[in-house]
Amino acid sequence: MLTLPVPARPGNLCDSPSRRELIQFGGIGLLGLTLPNILKASSVYAAGHSDPTTPTPKGKAFGKAKSVIFIFLQGGPSHLDIWDPKPGAPANIRSQFKNIKSSVPGIELTEVMPKLAQMMNKATLIRSMSYTPKGLFNHTSAIYQLTTGYTPDRVSPSGQLEPPSPTDFPTAASHIAKLKPPSTPMLASVMLPRPLQESNVINKGGTAGFLGKAFDPFFLFPPGDDKKQDKLEKLKIDEFTLRPEIDKFRLQRRQTLLKTINEGVAELDQAVSNFALDKYYDRAFDLILSGRAKEAFDLEKEPAALRDKYGRHTFGQSCLLARRLIEAGTRFVQVNWPSVANGDPTTTAWDTHASNFPPLKNLHCPKLDSALATLLEDLDQRGMLEDTLVVAMGEFGRSPRMGVSTSGNSNAADGRDHWPYCYTAMLAGAGVQRGSLLGKSDDQGSSPVDFPVHPTQILATVYYALGIDPAMMVYNHLNQPRELVQAEPVLRLFGTA
């Protein structure tokens, strides 16, 4: 399903339409107020919000990024088995995979990431990501913290977090859609190819929360089981096409008629005068008539060889689609690893409480390797890495010692549990130093020994790179001021203190 969020009703950020009110491109709601209001919502601010266009500059990297691709590896991949190997550690800690050299002297990955190893000269690894959980020690609470910058405060009797709520803190994609709308008629933020999920809690930390549904990302969640790797092959791009009985000229005539009606009805003029709806109707018509969205979602436009290089699987094609969306003007694209966070590690998930090594070697790492390496190379060759920030990370790493419980979960002898105390993130583009290492973990990968970085600092870095002050105040559903995120950006990524 390809869905656009409907904006909240004016004057009430919490009282927003139900999911039934979501519209599809090509549907009858297209010519109503809905799409223009969505575009309008991208540039209006609730009373009392800080003006994001005039933040205090903080350095040469501030505002360097025009767009962001967030590769979110929900489930928590093992840092020890991918990009922070410890060959000298005891047998029950070290990876079964051998180290390999990368394109940067002194940076080694494991043998399951040969393609990404050759792209390390385009990126920085932070091997000292670290935080101590507050409250629940599960996927959803960690995801919520990473994507919103805040810890969740509501837990159901089952011990899981409550489902998404209009009072949640907004996901970063929503803040960015509001504060930095695209300069061209295009979707502001997109999340694909599946929602965030742990057990039955779906998309917690993935919605606009108290900003209202107008600022939800555009959710591109093709139907089908996570094990099906051809879901994006069946993407119905005709949903971005005018119905056959409405050609461009007819739609343009309707636009002219609408303007004529508006100009002739004084009451309507007065009612909408504060919203400059003409401007947003024009943008809505432009989005449809230009075919920009339809064009961006059409993977058939790409050479078969390049699609093969990304990988003919859901994750690989999602990364390619992310590049196409950014190229078309989308500001923020979040590519979620296509699996329930606590799903089956032997088929789709990074959550390797059991059978850690075979799935990493044969399933998950080859997909990550082909897609992420090709994305970096593709962006760089197109000159897009200069102003596109790429972030790749999970909500935590995996326990150094195998077969022990660190989160209350049971673990097999060959499994690794959750480990937020030390793990790795990769960043590239938009002024991030190339071929660099930040921070260092101890000889077992269990804790940082240098430069610990909290995950909320990555979120602050995303805002900073886009030219948004991470400390700016926004107002929640109770009209209480809150910082975008209570963390400082990692300026050392850009070569500054």
FIMI-61887 format. One record per residue: x, y, z of N, C-alpha, C in turn; residue in one letter. Coordinates in steps of 0.02 Angstrom, whole numbers, plus 50000, padded with zeros to 5 digits. Example, Ala and Ser with C-alpha at 12.3 -4.5 7.8 and 13.67 -1.06 7.14 Angstrom:
% FIMI-61887
506604971650390506154977550390506604983550390a506424988850354506844994750357506455000250394s
END
This chain:
% FIMI-61887
500424994150000500005000050000500445006250000m500285011049957500645017349954500175022549984l500335025350041499875029850075500185036450091t499765041650086499965048350107499595050050171l499915053050220499575055050281499145061250270p498565061350302498125067150298498295071950354v498305078450342498495083150394497995083450450p498245085250509497815086050566497345091850554a496775091650587496295097050581496595103450610r496475109250578496775115450602496615116750675p497125118950710497035120850779497085115350830g497175109150806497215103650853497695098550827n498295098350855498805093850830498675086550849l498225085350897498105078450919497495075550884c496995079750868496385077250839496475076550764d496775071050743496925070050673496505064450645s496445064050578496015059050547496255051950562p495785047350554495945040250565496325037550506s496575031350514496935028150460496495027150399r495835026750409495395025950351495415032050305r495625037750333495615043850294496245044750252e496705039950256497285040250212497065039650140l497405043150095497205043050025497745039849983i497535037649924498005034849877498055039449816q498655040149788498715043649725498255040349675f497935044449634497485041749583496785040849610g496675041549675496015040549704495595046849698g494955046249718494495051749710494675057549754i495015056249811495205061649856495745066049829g496035064149771496595067849744496425075149729l495805076449705495625083149684495295087149739l495275084349799494995088049855495525092149890g495405093849953495865098049991496455094050019l496425087550015496895083450054497615084350034t497795083249972498495083749952498775090749962l498415096049942498685102749956498805103850030p498355101350071498455102250143499065098650168n499205092850139499815089250156500425093450140i500425096450081500985100650061501005106950103l500415109650118500385115650160500685114250228k500515108350254500745106650322501495106450327a501835105550271502555105150273502885111850286s502505117250282502835123750290502495128450339s501985126050376501685130250427501885127650495v501915131950544502135130250611501595132050661y501515127850710501045129450764501295135450801a500825139250830501005145350866501515143850920a502035147950923502545147050974503135142950953g503115139750895503695135850873504255140450851h504865138350866505445142050844505485142150769s505755147450741505845147850668506485144150650d506435138650611507025134650597507465137550542p507225142950511507605145750455508175150250479t508185151950543508705156650566509065153950628t509285147650628509675145250685510365148150685p510695147850741511375150250745511855145350713t512215147350661512685142650629513215140350679p513435134050672513905131250720514535128650688k514635129950625515235127450593515115126150519g515645124350484515605123550412515165117750391k515065112750434514655107050416513915108150430a513755113650464513055115050480512675116450415f512155112450402511775113450341512095110750278g512625106850286512975104050228512545099050190k512115095450226511695090250195511055093250167a510895091250107510235092750078509735087250094k509995081250107509555075550117509905070350159s509505065550184509765060350228509475053550208v509895048550206509675041550199509865037950263i509365035750300509475032350363509355024850353f509885021050353509855013750347509785010850417i509175009050435509055006850503509024999250506f509514996350539509574989050543509214986450605l508544987150603508154985150662508264977750676q508344976350740508494969550762509154969250800g509614973950783510254974350819510774969550793g511134971250739511654966850712512264966550759p512624961150754513214960050796513804964150770s514034968850811514614972950791515244968750787h515304963750831515904959450832515974955250769l515414953750737515424949250679515394953050612d515374959750616515314963650554515874968850548i515864973950594516334979450583516754981450643w516774977250694517244978450749517504971650774d517854967950732518074961250750518624961350803p518624956150845519114955450899519444948550894k519894947650847520194940950836520594938350895p520824942750939521214940550996520814938951057g520144939651053519714938351112519634930851123a519414928851182519294921651195518794918651146p518794912151141518394908551091517654909851098a517404910751159516694911851168516484919151158n516954923251134516814930151119516964931851046i517534929851022517734931950955517284928850901r517274932150845516884929750788517194923550757s516774919550724517024914050684517284916450617q517144922750600517344925450536518044928550540f518424927750488519094930550487519084937950471k519614941450493519684948450476519904949250403n519684954750372519954956550306520144963850307i520634965650267520844972550262520334976450221k520284982850235519844987250197520264991750152s519934996450120520295001250077520665006550118s520595006250183520925011050228521395007250275v522035008750274522505005450320522285006250392p522285000750429522095001050499521364999650512g520944999450461520234997750469520104990850439i519894986250481519734979550458519014977850475e518694974250430518024971650441518084964050442l517524960550445517554953250441517434951050369t517594944850356517594942250288516894942150255e516374942950294515704942950266515514949750236v515954954650240515824961350214516364963550165m516534959650114517094961450070516964967650027p516344968650005516194974449963516194980950003k515894980750063515894986650105516604988450127l517024983350137517724984650157518074989150106a517904988250042518214992349990517924999449986q517385000650022517065007250022517225011250086m517645008450129517795011850192518155018450181m518445019450122518765025950108518255031350094n517615029750099517095034750089516705036150153k516875032850208516445033050268516855033450332a516495034650386516785034450454516415029250495t516785025150531516495020550579516565023350649l516015023350687516035024950759515985018350796i516535016150826516535009650861516415010350936r516155016050956516055017351028515345019751042s514855017551002514155018951018513995015651084m513635019151128513525016351194512975020051231s512555016251266512075019151313511855013851363y511615016051419511335011551470510585012251468t510215006751456509485007151449509155010051512p508625013851500508205016251554507535012651549k507375008651598506745005051596506804998751554g506354997951505506344991851465506984990951425l507204984651423507804982851386507594978751326f507224981851279506994978151221507094982351158n506894979551101506994982851037506604989351032h505964989151048505534994951036505755000951076t505945000051139506165005751179506815008651150s507255004351126507885006651096507755010251030a507295007550990507115010650926506805017550938i506345017850985506005024151000506515029551021y506985027651062507505032451084507915034851025q508105030350981508525032250924508165036650874l507535035150860507185038750807506855045250831t506695045650896506365051650921506825055950965t507335052850995507775056451041507545056251113g506995052851126506725052451194506575045251213y506565043851278506395037151301505645036651311t505355030851295504635029951302504435029651375p503795031351388503575031651458502955027551472d502695023951422502095020051434502215012651417r502075008451465502175001251456501524997751469v501344993051426500724989251434500824983651485s500274980651510500344975051558500764969251532p500794968551466501184963051437501934964151444s502124970151462502834971751466503104975051403g502694975251350502884978651289502674985951293q502954990051250502734997051247502034997451219l501695002951234501045004251205501125005551130e500605004251090500635005751018500745013251006p500875015250944500965022350929500375026450952p500525032450977500015036751005500095043850978s499545047750974499605054750954500005058951002p500165056251061500565060051109501295058051108t501485053351065502185051251059502625057051036d503265056651051503745061251020503805059450946f503855064350903503885062950832504535059650811p504495055350762505095052650732505475058150695t506115057250687506525062450655506275064150585a506035059050549505775060250481505225065350481a504815065350533504245070050537504485077150554s504945077650601505215084350616505545087350553h505905083150518506265085650458505765087550403i505235083650396504715085250347504405092050361a504345093550425504045099950444504535105750440k505145104650464505625110050470506015111350406l506085106150364506465106750301506075103550243k505495106350226505125103350171505515103750106p505385099250059505765099349996505675105849958p506175107649920506145113749879505785112549813s505635106249797505265104449737504645100649758t504145100149714503535096449731503685088949737p503855086849797504045079849808503875077949880m503835071549893503695069049960504265071050007l504085073650065504595076250111505005070650143a504665065450167505005059850199504655053350182s505045048150176504785041550156505085036250201v504675031450222504915025650260504735019350220m505225014950212505125008750174505615003450199l505544997150181504984993950146504484990750193p504564991750259504114988950308504134993350370r503634992850413503654997050473504144994450525p504304998650572504664996450632504214991650670l504494986450697504054981650732504444977150779q504164976250839504374971050885503744967550909e503694961050898503094957250915502484960650884s501984962450925501384965550898501384973050903n501934976050924501974983350928502274985850862v501854989150823502044990950754502124998450746i502695000350722502875007250703502905012150762n503035009550821503175013950878503835017550864k503845024050868504445027850851504495029350777g503965027750739503975028950667503455033650642g503105037150688502565041650668502705048850690t502255053250670502335060350686502115062150757a501775057550792501595058850861501225065350870g501465069550916501095075650932501115080950877f501515079950825501495084650769500865083850728l500535078150732499945076750693500115072550632g499625068850607499735064150553499945067450488k499835073850483500065077350422500805076450411a501175075350464501905074850459502155067750464f501705062750464501935055850458502355055150395d502855050850396503205049250334502715046250284p502885046450221502525042750170502725035450179f502255031150197502405024150212502345019950149f502905017150128502905012650070503035005550096l502495001950110502534995350139502184990350092f502534987950040502224983049996501994976950034p501444973950016501194968050052501644962050039p501584957150083501954950950074502384949450135g502544943050143502954940750197503664943450191d503994944550249504674947150248505154942550211d504994936150208505434931450174505414932150098k504894935350073504854936450001505314942149981k505754940849936506274945649919506124949649855q505524948749827505364952249765504784957249775d504674959449836504104963749850504134970349811k504724973149804504784979449768504724978449692l504804972349670504714970949599503974971849580e503534971049628502824971249615502514977949636k502924982949644502684989549663502234992349609l501644994549628501154997049580501245004649572k501645006549525501765013649515501175017149481i500675013249457500095016449427499695020449478d499845019349543499505023249594499745030449595e500285031849558500535038649551500335041649484f499865038349450499665040449383498945042749384t498795047849344498115050149338497675044549311l497055044249334496595039349306496525040549231r496415035349192496385036049119495885041249095p495325042049132494815046749110494995054049127e495545055049164495745061849181496435063049154i496475066249095497135067649067497405074149096d498015075849079498335081749108497945088149092k497705088649031497345094649012496695095449051f496365089849063495745090049102495895092049173r496435089449201496625091249269496805098649273l497155101149222497335108249221496715112549216q496205110249178495585114049173495235114249241r495265108549277494965108449344495325113349390r495985113749382496365118449423496145125549408q496055127249345495825133849325495125135149352t494695130149347494015130849373494015131949448l494435128249483494475129049555494695136149573l495185138749537495405145649550494845150649537k494465149449484493915153949468493385154049523t493235148049548492745147549603493005151149665i493635149949680493935153049740493915160649735n494065163149675494085170449666493395173549670e492875169349657492195172049656491815171249721g492105168049769491755166949832492125170549888v491855176149909492205180249958492295176650024a491785172750044491835169250108492405164250107e492475160650052493015155850047493695159250048l493735164850012494365168650012494555170550082d494055172950119494205175150187494405169250231q494075163550222494205157750264494895155050254a495155155350194495805152250180496365157350172v496215163650183496715168850170497345167950211s497285165250271497875164350313498295158350294n498045154250247498405148150231498715148250161f498585153350122498875153850054498785147350016a498155144850014498035138349984498185138049910l498125143749875498275143749804498975140949791d499445143049832500135140849826500185133249833k499815130549881499865123349894499465119149845y498915122049819498575118549764499045118049704y499405123549691499875123449635500395117949644d500655117349706501155112249719500865105249712r500235104449735499915097849729499825095949656a499585100649617499505099249545500185097949513f500685101849533501355100849505501615093849519d501495091449581501745084849600501455079449556l500805080049541500485074949500500655075849426i500605082049402500715083249331501445082049310l501905083449355502605082649337502805075349333s502425071049367502595063949368503215062449408g503425067149451504045066349488504025060349535r503465059649571503415053949618503395047349580a502985047149528502935041049488503615039049460k503975043949435504625042649405505115039949457e505105042949517505575040949569505465033749592a504835031649594504685024949618504755019549565f504925021449505504965016549450505675013749445d505795008149478506455005049477506645002349408l506155001449365506304998949298506715003949258e506745010149281507145015249247507895014049257k508065009949306508775008749321509055003149279e509695003449260510004997949222509984991449262p509864986049227509814979549260510464977849298a511024979849270511674978349301511734981849368a511484987949373511524991649436511054988649487l510464986649465509994983349511510294976849537r510634973249494510964967149516511504968649568d511854974049558512404975849602512144977649672k511594981249676511284982749741511044976249774y510834971449733510564965149758509834964549742g509644959049711508944958049693508564955149753r508554959049805508184957149865507874963449894h507424962749940507044968449966507494973949991t507994972250030508434977350059508834980850005f509114977149958509514980149905509114984949862g508514982849842508104987049800507824993049839q507744992249904507524997849946508075003249949s508695001149954509255005949955509305009649888c509205006049834509195009249768508615014249763l508035012249787507465016749785507585022949828l507935022049884508105027749926508515032849887a509005030349849509405034949808508975038649757r508505035049726508075038149676507625043449707r507375042149766506945046949801507325053249820l507925052349846508345058049863508505062149800i508655058649747508815061949684508225066049659e507615063749673507015067249650506805072949696a507135073449755506985079149798506735077549867g506625071149883506425069249950506975071050000t506775073650057507265076050105507555070450150r507125065750170507335060650218507025053950198f507445048850190507215042150175507485037350228v507035033650258507235028650308507115021750279q507645017850272507605010950248507665006450308v507115003350327507114998650383507314991750359n507724988350399507894981350382507234977450377w507144973850322506494970750309506344964450350p506264965550415506104960050460505834962850525s505384959150557505194960850625505834960750667v505924965650710506554966250747506724959950785a506224956850817506344950750855506084944650816n506174944850750505964939350708506454933450710g506344928950662506744922850659507434924350630d507974923450668508634924950642508864920250586p508544914450582508754909750530508454911350462t508004916350460507694918150396507774925550379t507614930050426507604937150409507934941850459t507984939950522508124944850575508844944950599a509054950850623509714951650654509724949250726w509154947550753509084946150825509314939050841d509964938150839510264931450842510364928850913t509814927650948509854924451014510074917251007h510014914650947510244907850931510504907850860a510924903150845511184902150777511464908750749s511934911550784512214918050764512574917850697n512984912950686513454913350629513184911350561f512844905650553512614903750486512164908950452p511654911750486511244916850452511634923150433p512094925250476512504931050459512904929750396l513214923950392513644922350336513264921250272k512694917850276512344915650216511754919950195n511484923950241510884927850225510974935350235l511054937350297510994944450314511584948650291h512184946550306512774950550288512874951250213c512774946050172512834947150100512354952450073p511744952750101511264957850080511504964750102k511704965350164511954971750189512564973950150l513004969250137513634970750103513514973450033d513114970049993512994972249924512624978849922s512114979649963511694985549959512044991749985a512354991350044512664997250074513284999350035l513684994550013514284996249975514094999549909a513594996849875513394999649811513065006449819t512685007349873512395013949886512925019249893l513445017949933513985022749942514335024249876l514475019049838514825019949775514385023749725e513755021949722513285025149676513205032549691d513095034149755513025041149775513655045049759l514235042149772514865045549761514975046849687d514835041949646514935042649574514475047949544q513905048949573513425053849549513535060749580r514025061349624514145067649657513655069149713g513235064349730512715065349779512965064449851m513535061249860513795060249927514045066749958l514135071749917514355078249942513825081549986e513195080349970512665083650008512115078850032d512285072350034511825067350062512165063950121t511855064250179512115060850238511835053750240l512265048850246512065041850252512235039450322v511745036550355511845033750422511615026450421v512035021950444511855014850448512015012250518a511505009750552511605007150619510985003450642m511044999650696510484996550729510335000050794g509834997450831509655000450895510134998550950e510514993150941511054991050986511464985750951f511994983450985512404977950958512204971450991g512674966650990512544960151021513064958751074r512884954651121513324953351179513984950051156s514544952251183515184949151166515194941751184p514984940151244515004933151264514374929551239r514474923951208513924920051181513604915651234m512954914451225512594909751267512404912351335g512444918951347512254921751412511674926651401v511274927651453510714932251450510914938951479s510814944151439510964950951462510334955251464t509784952751435509174956751430508564953151457s508664947351489508104943451512507864938251462g508144938451401507974933551351508394927251361n508144921651338508534915551338508964915351275s509554912551281510014912451225510324905451218n510384903251156510714896851143511474897851151a511824892351154512554892651163512894896451107a512594896451047512894899950990512524906450974d512174909251025511804915451015512104921251052g511944927251028512164933451062511544937451082r511544940051142510974943951168511054951351149d510564955451170510594962651158511194965651196h511504970851165512074974051198512104981451177w511814985851218511834993051202512454996651228p512864993051265513424996251300514014997751254y514034994451196514554995851147514354992751080c514344996751028514194994250961514444999250910y514274998250847514565002250792514035005550749t514185011550726513775015150677514225017350620a513955017650560514325020050502513985026250474m514375031550460514115037650430514545039650372l514235042750323514605044950263514245050850232a514615054750194514325060150155514205066550193g514045071850156513875078450184514405081150231a515035080150213515575082850253515865078150304g515565072250313515855067250358516535065050330v517035064550374517695062650352517695055750320q518105055050269518165048750234518735044550262r518625038050264519145033450286519375034550357g518885035550402519065037450470518745032850522s519065032350579518795028850638518695033850694l518125033450728518015037350788517875032550845l518165034050903518065029850961518395023150956g518405019651011518725013151014518395008951068k518285002551053518024997951103518594994151136s518444991051193518954987251227519114980851190d519564976651216519804970851178519284965351172d518694966251202518154961351194517534964451162q517584970851143517004974151113516434975151161g516584975751225516054976051275515904983151299s516394987651294516274994551315516774999151281s516615005551274517085010251243517665011651289p518245012351261518825014751299519015021751277v518675024251226518815030951202518195033651166d518015039851181517505043651145516835040051140f516505038651195515835035651192515335040451159p514895037651118514395041651081513705038751095v513255042851121512575040751134512175040951069h511695036251059511315036250997510935042750983p510725046251036510385052651024510855057850994t511505056851003511985061350971511995060350895q511845054350873511795053150800511195056950773i510645056850810510055060650790510205068150788l510555070550839510755077650840511195079250780a511625074550761512065075550703511675076050639t511145071950632510715072250573510395079150567v510115081650622509815088350621510335093650603y510905093250636511435098050625511645098150552y511745092350523511965092050453511455095150406a510815094750424510285097650383510185105050396l510555107850443510475114950458509925116350508g509755111450549509245112150600509585111950668i509475116950709509785117150775509485111650819d509875106650840509595101250881509285103550946p509475109450970509225111951033508605116351025a508375117350964507795121650954507195118750990m506735123051011506155120851049505555119651003m505225114051016504575112750985504075111851042v503435112051025502925111751076502515105351069y502445101651123502095095251120501335096251124n500975090751132500245090851132499955094751191h500365095751242500145099751300500415106851297l500675108651239500975115251228501575116551273n501935111151290502525111751331503145111851285q503615116251300504215116551257504675110551269p504915107851215505385102351218505925103351165r506545101551183507075101851133506975096351081e507185097751020507155092550969507485086250994l508075086951021508425081351051508915084151103v508965080751159509395083151214510085080051207q510425082051155511095079351141511465084051094a512115083551096512535087551052512735083450990e512805086650933513035083050873513755080750880p513935075650844514615072950846515035076850795v515305082450816515665086950770516315083950745l516595079250783517215076050761517115072050696r516505070250681516365067050617516575071450559l516535077950570516675082750516517375085750522f517765082950567518445085350575518515091350619g517985092850659518015098450706517915095750776t518145099450825518095097250895517395097550920a
END
